[in-house]
């Protein structure tokens, strides 16, 4: 057999449940896309019938709507408001609790995470987002042990995108639509007439073990070509583009641009963009106690650079204006993130565009700054310009 074919197999749609059963038998908690809250969200799934079969969505700036498909595709949609950081970097997590006893307060650290998740339907942009959070939480001076416990036991079943939303721009960010690595198994859903099956790509030794427990057959060269045609068609469906050439310097050199005032006049500082973003990682810590004062807890919760308290220091907030907060978010995401983590903080999933109540579009904002900077002949780089104007 051709070596290139040895890691590709065909799984019939009717046998999809055997994949979920094999994962559960291996000790994984299976989570994936489901219908809920008027959107496609990630939650626990038992069988293939829990998937949003026959559903897709329409997405545009500030708009999301579920829509019926004309087939029974299991993964015929893009991404919704949830990202996988919901499980790897939870929105709310207790760090410790303390109780007042005879010998004073006893602090009890929170027990480490023990769940082993199997993520079903992870898109290429999301795999890149997980990799970015790996860099933040695992590959720096300080390691987040809770994140490591959740991440090390994770099994990823990727899905190659068969369609793009109007807010997608992963091609611009080199993060999709095809997942090339970072998965244990990858599925390409293929529907041709009455034939409904999946092209399965093996991506790890653990993936090979699971694959050995489900009824698959070797893929043919034509199966591979069919899969490639699906992804190639998706590449041409991108609803947005972002010119990334020199964007790091562009934003760093235009901190006083008038465009920041224009976007601030529309921005609600609601933090939706950071909550749905798969790479944003900022948190705050809150201490709570009961009314008797005998029990206390410390909680870590997601926070956002759009909140007034986020940059509060003695004397007030460093970023008191909406202008400065939006500029901080966008400039960090596309510019200073590179200095901090050696990559962009954006994967082109388009969530921040879809879920912004006033349809602010970061691709549009960058394009506007670039156009005026080119007209005025803005210098290519000024590393010393790092002040923060409120």
C-alpha positions in Angstrom: 0.0 0.0 0.0 1.1 3.5 -0.7 2.7 5.0 2.5 0.6 8.2 2.1 -2.5 6.1 2.2 -1.6 4.1 5.3 -2.9 6.8 7.7 -6.2 7.4 5.8 -9.3 5.3 6.3 -13.0 5.4 5.6 -15.6 5.3 8.3 -19.3 5.0 7.3 -21.7 7.5 8.8 -23.8 4.6 10.4 -20.6 3.6 12.3 -19.9 7.0 13.8 -21.2 5.9 17.1 -18.5 3.3 17.4 -16.0 6.1 17.6 -17.8 7.7 20.5 -18.1 4.3 22.2 -14.4 3.6 21.8 -13.5 6.9 23.3 -15.8 6.4 26.3 -14.4 2.9 26.8 -10.9 4.4 26.8 -12.0 6.7 29.7 -12.7 9.9 27.9 -15.5 12.4 28.6 -16.8 13.0 25.1 -17.7 16.6 24.3 -18.6 18.2 21.0 -21.1 20.5 19.1 -24.7 20.4 20.1 -27.8 22.5 19.6 -28.5 24.8 22.6 -29.1 28.4 23.5 -30.1 29.3 20.0 -26.7 28.4 18.7 -24.3 25.5 18.1 -22.4 25.1 21.4 -20.0 22.6 22.9 -21.4 20.2 25.5 -21.3 16.6 26.5 -22.5 14.2 23.8 -23.6 10.6 24.1 -24.2 9.5 20.5 -24.1 10.9 17.1 -27.7 11.9 17.4 -26.6 14.6 19.8 -24.7 16.4 17.1 -26.5 19.3 15.2 -27.4 17.0 12.3 -28.8 18.9 9.3 -28.1 22.3 10.8 -25.8 25.1 9.8 -25.6 28.8 10.6 -25.5 32.2 8.9 -22.9 34.6 10.4 -22.2 38.2 9.7 -21.0 41.2 11.7 -23.2 41.3 14.8 -25.5 38.5 13.5 -25.8 34.8 14.1 -28.7 32.6 13.0 -29.3 28.9 12.9 -30.4 27.5 9.5 -31.6 24.2 8.2 -29.4 22.4 5.6 -30.7 20.4 2.8 -28.8 17.3 3.9 -28.1 15.5 7.2 -24.5 16.6 7.6 -23.1 16.1 11.1 -20.6 18.9 10.9 -22.1 21.2 8.3 -21.4 24.4 10.2 -18.4 26.5 11.3 -17.8 27.8 14.8 -20.2 29.2 17.4 -19.8 31.3 20.6 -18.0 28.6 22.5 -14.4 27.7 22.1 -12.5 24.7 23.6 -10.8 27.0 26.2 -14.1 26.5 28.0 -12.7 23.1 29.1 -9.0 23.7 29.1 -9.1 27.2 30.7 -12.5 27.3 32.4 -14.4 30.6 32.8 -14.7 30.1 36.6 -12.4 27.9 38.8 -12.1 27.7 42.6 -8.4 27.8 43.6 -8.8 27.0 47.3 -11.3 27.1 50.2 -10.7 27.7 53.9 -12.6 26.8 57.0 -12.3 28.2 60.5 -11.7 25.3 63.0 -10.5 24.8 66.5 -6.9 25.5 65.4 -7.7 28.5 63.2 -8.2 28.6 59.5 -7.3 25.6 57.4 -6.7 26.3 53.7 -7.6 23.4 51.4 -6.3 23.6 47.8 -8.7 22.6 45.1 -8.3 19.1 43.9 -6.5 18.8 40.5 -8.6 18.2 37.4 -9.1 14.5 36.6 -11.3 14.5 33.6 -9.9 13.3 30.3 -11.7 15.1 27.5 -12.2 13.9 23.9 -13.0 16.9 21.8 -15.2 16.1 18.8 -15.3 18.5 15.8 -12.2 20.7 16.4 -11.5 23.0 13.5 -8.1 23.9 12.2 -8.3 27.5 13.5 -9.2 26.1 16.9 -6.2 23.7 17.0 -4.0 26.7 16.3 -5.8 28.6 19.2 -5.2 25.6 21.6 -1.5 25.7 20.5 -1.4 29.4 21.3 -2.8 28.8 24.8 -0.3 26.0 25.2 2.4 28.6 24.7 0.9 30.9 27.2 0.2 28.3 30.0 2.8 25.6 29.5 5.9 27.0 27.7 6.8 30.0 29.8 8.6 30.6 33.1 5.5 29.6 35.1 3.4 26.6 34.2 -0.4 26.6 34.9 -0.7 23.1 36.5 -4.5 23.0 36.1 -4.3 23.7 32.4 -1.6 21.1 32.1 -3.7 18.4 33.8 -6.6 19.2 31.5 -4.5 19.4 28.3 -2.3 16.4 28.8 -5.3 14.0 28.9 -7.0 15.5 25.9 -7.9 13.6 22.7 -8.7 15.7 19.7 -10.9 14.7 16.8 -10.5 17.4 14.2 -13.0 18.1 11.4 -11.8 19.5 8.1 -14.0 22.5 7.2 -16.4 21.9 4.4 -17.8 25.5 4.5 -16.7 28.9 5.7 -18.8 31.6 7.4 -18.9 35.2 6.2 -16.8 36.2 9.1 -14.0 33.6 8.6 -10.5 34.6 7.6 -8.4 31.7 8.6 -6.7 31.5 5.2 -5.3 35.0 5.9 -3.8 33.8 9.2 -2.4 30.5 7.8 -4.5 28.6 10.3 -6.9 26.7 8.1 -9.2 25.5 6.8 -7.3 22.3 6.7 -5.9 20.8 9.9 -2.5 19.4 9.2 -1.3 18.5 12.7 -2.2 18.8 16.4 -5.0 16.1 16.3 -5.3 12.5 17.1 -7.9 11.8 14.4 -9.2 14.1 11.7 -12.5 13.6 9.9 -13.6 14.9 6.5 -17.3 14.5 6.0 -18.2 13.4 2.5 -21.8 13.3 1.3 -22.5 12.2 -2.3 -26.1 11.3 -3.0 -27.1 8.5 -0.6 -23.4 7.9 0.4 -22.5 9.5 3.7 -19.1 8.7 5.1 -16.0 10.1 6.7 -12.4 10.2 5.5 -10.4 9.6 8.7 -6.8 10.7 9.0 -4.6 9.2 11.8 -2.6 11.8 13.6 -1.1 10.1 16.7 -0.3 6.7 18.3 -3.3 7.2 20.6 -5.4 7.9 17.6 -4.2 4.7 16.0 -5.3 2.7 19.1 -8.8 4.2 18.9 -8.9 3.6 15.2 -8.2 -0.1 15.8 -11.4 -0.4 17.8 -13.8 0.9 15.1 -14.9 -0.5 11.7 -12.9 1.3 9.1 -11.5 0.3 5.8 -8.4 1.7 3.9 -9.0 4.9 1.9 -8.4 4.9 -1.9 -6.5 7.6 -3.8 -9.9 8.9 -5.1 -11.1 9.3 -1.5 -8.1 11.5 -0.7 -8.7 13.6 -3.8 -12.4 14.0 -2.8 -11.3 15.2 0.6 -8.8 17.7 -0.8 -11.5 19.1 -3.1 -13.7 19.8 -0.2 -11.1 21.7 1.7 -9.9 23.6 -1.5 -13.5 24.7 -2.0 -13.7 26.0 1.5 -10.6 28.1 1.1 -12.4 30.0 -1.6 -15.4 30.7 0.6 -13.7 33.0 3.2 -16.0 35.9 4.0 -13.2 38.1 5.2 -9.5 38.7 4.5 -6.8 40.4 6.6 -3.6 41.7 5.1 -1.0 40.6 7.7 2.0 42.0 5.9 3.7 44.3 8.4 0.6 44.4 10.7 2.8 44.2 13.8 4.6 47.5 12.9 1.5 49.1 11.5 -0.4 49.0 14.7 2.6 49.7 16.9 3.3 52.9 14.9 -0.3 54.2 14.8 -1.3 54.4 18.4 -2.6 58.0 17.9 -4.5 57.2 14.7 -7.9 58.9 14.4 -9.5 55.5 13.6 -9.3 54.6 17.3 -11.7 57.4 18.1 -14.1 56.3 15.4 -14.2 52.7 16.6 -14.6 53.9 20.2 -17.7 55.8 19.3 -19.3 52.5 18.5 -17.7 50.1 20.9 -19.8 49.2 24.0 -16.9 47.9 26.0 -19.1 44.8 26.6 -16.1 42.4 26.3 -18.0 40.0 24.0 -15.0 39.8 21.7 -12.6 38.6 24.4 -15.2 36.2 25.9 -15.7 34.4 22.6 -12.0 34.6 21.5 -10.3 31.2 21.6 -6.9 32.7 22.6 -7.7 35.4 25.1 -6.6 34.2 28.5 -6.8 37.1 31.0 -8.3 36.4 34.5 -9.0 38.1 37.7 -9.1 36.6 41.2 -12.0 37.1 43.7 -12.1 36.2 47.4 -15.5 35.4 48.9 -16.7 34.5 52.4 -19.9 33.4 54.0 -21.9 35.7 56.3 -20.3 34.1 59.5 -16.8 34.6 58.3 -16.0 30.9 59.0 -15.7 29.9 55.4 -13.8 31.6 52.5 -13.0 30.7 49.0 -10.7 32.1 46.2 -12.0 31.9 42.7 -10.3 32.6 39.3 -12.6 34.0 36.7 -12.2 35.2 33.1 -11.6 38.9 32.8 -11.2 41.3 29.9 -9.0 44.3 29.0 -12.3 46.0 28.2 -13.4 46.3 31.8 -12.5 49.4 33.8 -11.0 47.5 36.7 -8.7 45.4 34.6 -6.0 48.0 34.4 -6.8 49.6 37.7 -3.7 50.7 39.7 -3.5 52.9 42.8 -5.0 56.2 41.7 -7.2 54.9 38.9 -7.5 52.9 35.7 -4.5 53.0 33.3 -7.0 52.8 30.3 -10.0 54.9 31.3 -11.3 55.4 27.8 -13.0 53.0 25.4 -10.5 54.2 22.8 -7.5 53.0 24.8 -9.1 49.7 25.7 -10.1 48.7 22.2 -6.7 49.8 21.0 -5.0 47.7 23.7 -7.1 44.6 22.6 -6.4 44.9 18.9 -2.8 45.9 19.2 -2.1 43.1 21.6 -3.9 40.6 19.5 -2.1 41.4 16.2 1.1 43.2 17.2 2.6 43.0 20.8 1.4 39.4 21.1 4.2 38.6 18.6 6.8 40.2 20.9 5.3 38.4 23.9 4.7 34.9 22.5 6.4 34.9 19.1 3.1 34.4 17.2 -0.1 36.3 16.4 -2.9 36.1 18.9 -5.5 35.8 16.2 -6.5 32.6 14.3 -9.1 34.1 12.0 -12.1 32.3 13.4 -14.2 35.5 13.1 -16.0 35.0 16.4 -15.2 38.6 17.6 -16.9 39.9 14.4 -20.0 37.8 14.7 -20.6 38.3 18.4 -19.9 42.0 18.5 -23.3 43.7 19.2 -22.4 46.6 17.0 -20.6 44.6 14.3 -17.1 46.0 14.8 -14.8 44.1 12.4 -11.1 43.9 13.2 -10.3 43.2 9.5 -12.0 46.5 8.6 -10.3 48.4 11.3 -6.8 47.2 10.3 -7.6 47.9 6.6 -8.7 51.5 7.5 -5.5 52.2 9.5 -3.3 50.7 6.7 -5.0 52.7 4.0 -4.5 56.1 5.7 -1.0 55.2 6.9 0.0 54.4 3.3 -1.4 57.7 2.2 0.5 59.7 4.8 3.7 57.7 4.4 3.8 56.4 8.0 7.3 55.1 9.0 7.6 51.3 8.9 8.7 50.8 12.4 9.2 52.7 15.7 10.0 50.3 18.5 10.3 53.1 21.0 6.7 54.3 20.6 5.0 52.4 23.4 3.1 55.0 25.4 -0.5 54.5 26.4 -2.9 57.4 25.7 -6.2 57.5 27.6 
